[in-house]
């Protein structure tokens, strides 16, 4: 009869080997995954009303990655990114909208830094490819 502790320890060891292998293979693939971004318009007025469309394209070895989940968050600056989770289409493309908060003399804005991370690089363990999107901001006219 095999003690239950040995079964539990063996199961945990097997799980760690599988998850560790997936993590290592996914980390090795990160250099092959490329995230590109475009802004329309390329500069936005920080008035709380104007917005820019952020278009992302995710590829691996030059081929589109369809169905990937991409998370976006504001690192520097303020405003709204809606939606903040997007799924790439069959061409590896996804879009979101960034609206900056109004700038003031006390809180001037010249750019916003938004990260986009594809979290579908790993199969079992989440391994993400990050991309920085820099949005140039214009001061509103008084």
Buried (B, 14 or more C-beta within 10 A) or exposed (E): EEEEEEEEEEEEEEEEEEEEEBBEBBEEBBEEBBBBBBBEEEEBBBBBEBBBEBBBBBBBEEEBBEEBBBBBEBEEBEBBBEEBEBEBBEEBBBEBEBBBBBBEEEEEBEEBEBBBBBBBBBEBBEBBBEBEBEBBBBBBEE
